[in-house]
Amino acid sequence: MADDVVVEYSPQDGGFVDMHERITRAAVAKRLAALMGFDYAGEYDQSSLHPGRIYFVPSNTLVGIKQAAQLGITGERDLFGGAVPYPFVATKIITHPLVEHNASAPRGWSNSFARRVQSAVLQGYSVFTEDQAYAAGERLLKDGPARLKPVHATAGRGQRVIRSLSELVEALTRIDPTELLHSGLVLEENLTAVTTYSVGQVRVVDLTATYYGSQRLTTDNAGDEVYGGSDLVVVRGDFDALVRLPLTESIRIAVGQARVYDAATSVFPEMFASRRNYDVAQGTNARGQWRSGVLEQSWRMGGATGAEIAALEAFRADPALQVVRASTYEVYGESQAPPPQATVYFRGTDDRVGLLTKYVVVEAHGDTR
């Protein structure tokens, strides 16, 4: 495989990318290359000739199956991430139904997907006009506050809790109608005392790893509460192998809902993904009911990817190993050096976020053989 290479690919970035994110993605690509026995070739250059296979590590979910095929990406073995037929499929907008079955929606919209995931998501609606948003708000607010969610934002950024129709009208004035028409907006029941689980699967060459875990919050250099890392329990094999582990009831529910959501993607038969991650929120709604549901999917490199790759490396190194704990850490400001066994992805001063350390630790998990 001397002629086979792993490359980074940055489609649709269209703007500034933090230095720490660029360096982290390069580190991920290098570790994938070592895992696969490929060479690392940096950022993809269409003018460069590669006689062997090219494996891509995109910065985002690829949009357009034909466009992906022009790069030589025709299935999950060609990339770390995923490819979808329409832009909306890559966002949280697919999670909920339209306000009305025949409401206006983007080309390729599937009412079938929302029906299939109904038992696995919270109550909510996907809207593409102000009138649709108002109708959705009227329905949701009868039962309590609703959460308004931009579809391209990550880590909860840009979301706000809506407690009245007047608040909703005011919030909609801040949203570009053209952006609303093309990308949409989610309105969803609001939960309190929330725990968010990550459930996912990665497939690289002959290795499959499936996991559940939770996210940690931390305080960044500006004093804001942000993503601080993930703690995963990763099993060699598929979802069936994961559910054979001793799981708590709440985690078992989260894994089951993620499986329902993952299976429903078959309504988009052209899509494929080697990295599948689902955020599942559990908490209490305004009526005091305990609720659980998938919030969104990620078919691209994400915050937990360092832990995913570390687990794959551990499984490659020891064919008898079946389960590991893998954790990512993002520490802002002055901090102690990472532990000696850690894999460091970034440690320095980012141009925008300041001092930051990002690293991964892998540990044994109970009876791992």
C-alpha positions in Angstrom: 0.0 0.0 0.0 3.0 2.2 -0.5 1.1 4.3 -3.1 -2.0 4.7 -0.9 -2.5 8.0 0.9 -4.7 9.8 3.4 -5.5 13.4 2.7 -7.3 16.2 4.4 -10.2 17.8 2.4 -11.8 21.1 3.2 -15.0 21.6 1.1 -17.6 24.2 2.0 -15.4 25.7 4.7 -15.9 29.1 3.1 -14.4 31.0 6.0 -12.1 31.1 8.9 -11.1 27.8 10.6 -9.5 28.0 14.1 -5.8 27.0 14.1 -6.4 24.3 16.7 -9.1 22.7 14.6 -6.7 22.6 11.5 -3.9 21.1 13.6 -6.3 18.6 15.2 -7.6 17.4 11.8 -4.1 17.0 10.5 -3.2 14.9 13.6 -6.3 12.8 13.0 -5.4 12.2 9.4 -1.9 11.2 10.3 -3.1 8.7 12.9 -5.6 7.3 10.4 -2.8 6.9 7.8 -0.7 5.0 10.3 -3.7 2.8 11.3 -4.4 1.9 7.7 -0.8 1.6 6.6 -1.1 4.5 4.2 1.1 7.5 3.7 -0.1 11.0 4.9 -0.2 13.5 2.0 -1.5 16.7 3.7 -4.3 18.7 2.2 -5.9 17.3 -1.0 -4.4 18.7 -4.2 -6.4 17.8 -7.3 -3.3 18.5 -9.4 -1.2 15.9 -7.6 -1.2 12.4 -9.0 -1.6 9.5 -6.7 -1.3 6.1 -8.3 -2.9 4.3 -5.4 -6.0 4.8 -3.2 -6.9 8.2 -1.7 -8.6 8.2 1.6 -10.2 11.5 2.6 -10.6 13.2 5.9 -13.1 16.0 5.2 -13.8 18.9 7.5 -17.6 18.6 6.9 -20.1 16.1 5.7 -19.8 15.9 1.9 -22.9 17.2 0.1 -23.6 15.8 -3.3 -23.1 12.1 -4.2 -22.0 12.8 -7.8 -19.6 15.5 -6.6 -18.1 13.0 -4.1 -17.8 10.4 -6.8 -15.8 12.8 -9.0 -13.2 12.8 -6.2 -13.2 9.0 -6.2 -15.3 8.8 -3.0 -18.0 6.3 -3.8 -18.5 4.6 -0.4 -17.6 4.6 3.3 -14.2 2.9 2.7 -13.1 6.1 0.9 -13.4 8.6 3.7 -13.7 9.3 7.4 -17.1 10.9 7.6 -20.0 10.7 5.3 -21.7 11.9 2.1 -25.3 12.9 1.7 -27.4 13.7 -1.4 -28.9 17.0 -0.2 -27.5 19.8 2.1 -30.4 19.5 4.6 -29.6 15.8 5.3 -26.3 16.8 7.0 -28.1 19.0 9.6 -30.5 18.5 12.5 -33.4 19.7 10.4 -34.1 16.1 9.4 -34.9 15.1 13.0 -38.5 16.5 13.1 -41.5 16.5 10.8 -43.0 19.5 9.0 -45.8 21.4 10.6 -48.1 20.1 7.9 -47.5 17.1 5.7 -47.6 19.3 2.5 -45.7 22.3 3.9 -43.0 23.7 1.7 -39.6 22.0 2.1 -36.3 21.6 0.2 -36.0 19.3 -2.8 -35.5 15.7 -1.6 -37.3 16.2 1.7 -38.5 12.9 3.2 -41.6 12.8 5.4 -40.9 9.1 5.9 -37.7 9.8 7.9 -39.6 11.8 10.5 -42.2 9.0 10.9 -39.5 6.4 11.4 -37.7 8.3 14.1 -40.8 9.6 15.9 -40.2 7.2 18.9 -36.5 8.2 19.1 -36.7 12.0 19.2 -38.2 14.8 21.3 -41.4 16.6 20.3 -40.6 19.2 17.7 -41.0 20.6 14.2 -38.8 21.5 11.2 -39.8 24.8 9.6 -38.8 26.8 6.5 -40.9 29.9 6.7 -42.0 32.4 9.4 -45.6 31.1 9.1 -44.5 27.6 9.7 -42.4 28.6 12.7 -45.4 30.5 14.2 -47.7 27.5 13.7 -45.1 25.2 15.3 -44.7 27.6 18.2 -48.4 27.7 18.8 -48.5 23.9 19.2 -45.4 23.5 21.3 -46.0 26.4 23.7 -49.3 24.9 24.8 -47.2 22.4 26.8 -44.4 24.7 28.0 -41.3 26.5 26.7 -39.8 25.6 23.4 -36.2 25.6 22.2 -35.4 27.4 18.9 -32.3 25.9 17.2 -30.4 27.1 14.1 -29.5 24.1 12.1 -25.9 24.9 11.3 -24.8 25.9 14.8 -22.9 23.3 17.0 -22.5 22.8 20.7 -25.7 24.6 21.5 -24.6 28.0 20.0 -27.3 30.3 18.8 -30.1 28.4 20.6 -32.6 30.2 22.8 -35.6 29.2 24.9 -38.9 30.6 23.8 -41.6 31.1 26.4 -44.3 33.0 24.5 -45.5 33.7 20.9 -44.3 37.3 21.3 -40.8 36.0 22.1 -41.0 33.8 19.0 -42.0 36.7 16.8 -39.1 38.8 18.1 -36.6 35.9 17.6 -37.8 35.4 14.0 -37.1 39.0 13.2 -33.4 38.2 13.8 -33.4 35.4 11.2 -32.7 36.0 7.5 -35.8 34.8 5.6 -33.6 33.5 2.8 -31.5 31.5 5.2 -34.7 30.2 6.8 -36.1 29.1 3.4 -32.9 27.3 2.4 -31.7 25.8 5.7 -34.7 25.8 8.0 -35.0 26.1 11.7 -35.9 23.6 14.5 -38.4 24.2 17.3 -38.4 21.6 20.0 -39.7 20.9 23.5 -37.3 22.3 26.1 -35.8 20.1 28.7 -34.2 20.9 32.0 -31.7 18.9 34.2 -30.4 17.6 30.9 -27.8 14.8 30.4 -26.5 14.4 26.9 -25.1 11.1 25.7 -23.1 10.4 22.6 -23.7 7.1 20.8 -21.8 6.2 17.6 -19.9 4.0 15.4 -16.7 4.2 13.3 -15.6 1.9 10.6 -12.0 2.1 9.2 -10.7 -0.7 6.9 -11.4 -4.0 8.7 -12.1 -2.4 12.1 -15.5 -1.5 13.5 -15.9 0.2 16.9 -19.2 1.2 18.5 -19.6 3.3 21.7 -21.7 5.2 24.1 -20.4 8.1 26.3 -21.1 11.5 27.7 -19.8 15.0 27.1 -18.1 17.3 29.6 -18.5 21.1 29.8 -15.7 23.4 30.7 -15.0 27.2 30.8 -13.1 28.8 28.0 -10.7 31.7 28.1 -13.6 34.2 27.7 -15.5 32.7 30.7 -18.1 30.9 28.5 -19.3 27.3 29.1 -18.2 25.2 26.2 -17.4 21.6 25.1 -14.7 20.2 27.3 -14.3 16.6 26.0 -16.0 13.3 25.8 -15.8 10.1 27.9 -16.5 7.0 25.8 -16.9 3.3 26.4 -15.9 1.7 23.1 -16.5 -1.9 22.1 -15.0 -3.8 19.2 -17.9 -4.6 16.8 -21.3 -3.2 16.0 -24.4 -2.1 18.0 -25.2 -5.7 18.9 -21.8 -5.9 20.6 -22.4 -2.7 22.4 -25.8 -3.7 23.9 -24.3 -6.9 25.2 -22.3 -4.8 27.7 -23.9 -4.2 31.1 -25.7 -0.8 30.5 -27.8 1.3 32.8 -31.4 1.7 31.7 -30.9 5.4 30.6 -27.9 4.4 28.5 -29.7 1.4 27.0 -32.6 3.7 26.0 -30.1 6.2 24.4 -28.4 3.5 22.4 -31.8 2.1 21.3 -32.9 5.5 20.1 -29.6 6.1 18.3 -30.1 2.8 16.5 -33.6 3.7 15.4 -32.3 7.1 14.0 -29.3 5.4 12.3 -31.5 2.8 10.7 -33.9 5.4 9.4 -31.2 6.9 7.2 -32.0 4.1 4.7 -34.7 6.5 3.4 -31.8 8.3 1.8 -30.4 5.3 -0.1 -27.5 7.2 -1.7 -25.9 8.4 1.5 -23.0 6.6 3.2 -20.9 7.2 6.3 -18.0 5.6 8.1 -18.4 7.8 11.1 -21.8 8.0 12.7 -22.4 9.9 15.9 -25.7 10.8 17.6 -26.4 13.1 20.5 -29.2 11.9 22.8 -30.6 14.3 25.4 -32.4 13.1 28.5 -34.2 15.4 31.0 -37.5 16.7 32.3 -40.0 18.6 30.2 -42.3 21.4 31.4 -45.0 18.9 32.5 -42.5 17.1 34.7 -42.2 14.1 32.4 -38.8 12.4 31.9 -38.0 12.5 28.2 -35.2 11.1 26.0 -34.5 11.7 22.3 -31.9 12.1 19.6 -31.1 15.7 19.0 -28.9 15.5 15.9 -26.5 13.4 14.0 -22.9 14.0 12.9 -21.4 12.2 9.9 -18.1 14.0 10.0 -15.0 14.3 12.3 -16.2 15.6 15.7 -15.1 16.4 19.2 -15.0 12.7 20.1 -13.0 11.6 17.1 -9.7 11.6 19.0 -11.2 9.0 21.3 -12.6 7.0 18.5 -9.3 6.8 16.7 -7.5 5.9 20.0 -9.9 3.0 20.5 -9.3 1.7 16.9 -5.6 1.9 17.5 -5.9 -0.1 20.8 -8.0 -2.8 19.0 -5.5 -3.0 16.2 -2.6 -3.4 18.6 -4.3 -6.2 20.6 -6.6 -8.5 18.6 -8.0 -9.9 21.9 -9.0 -6.6 23.3 -12.8 -6.1 23.2 -13.7 -3.0 25.3 -11.8 0.2 26.2 -12.5 3.6 27.8 -11.3 6.5 25.7 -11.6 10.1 26.7 -10.9 13.4 25.0 -10.0 16.6 27.0 -10.1 20.2 25.9 -8.5 22.4 28.6 -8.4 26.2 28.3 -5.8 28.5 29.9 -2.7 27.6 31.9 -2.8 23.9 32.7 -0.6 21.0 33.9 1.0 18.9 31.2 -1.2 16.0 29.9 -0.5 12.6 31.6 2.5 10.7 30.1 0.2 8.1 28.4 -1.9 10.8 26.6 -1.9 11.5 22.9 -1.7 15.3 22.5 -3.5 16.8 19.6 -2.9 20.5 20.4 -1.1 22.4 23.1 -0.4 26.0 22.6 -2.0 29.4 21.9 -4.8 29.5 19.3 -5.2 32.8 17.4 -8.8 33.1 18.5 -9.5 31.1 21.6 -6.1 31.5 23.4 -4.3 28.9 25.4 -5.7 25.5 24.8 -4.6 21.9 25.4 -6.4 18.9 23.6 -5.5 15.3 24.3 -6.8 11.8 24.5 -6.3 9.0 27.1 -7.2 5.3 26.6 -7.8 3.0 29.6 -9.0 -0.5 30.3 -12.7 -1.1 30.9 -13.5 -3.9 33.3 -13.3 -7.3 31.7 -11.9 -6.2 28.3 -11.2 -9.6 26.9 
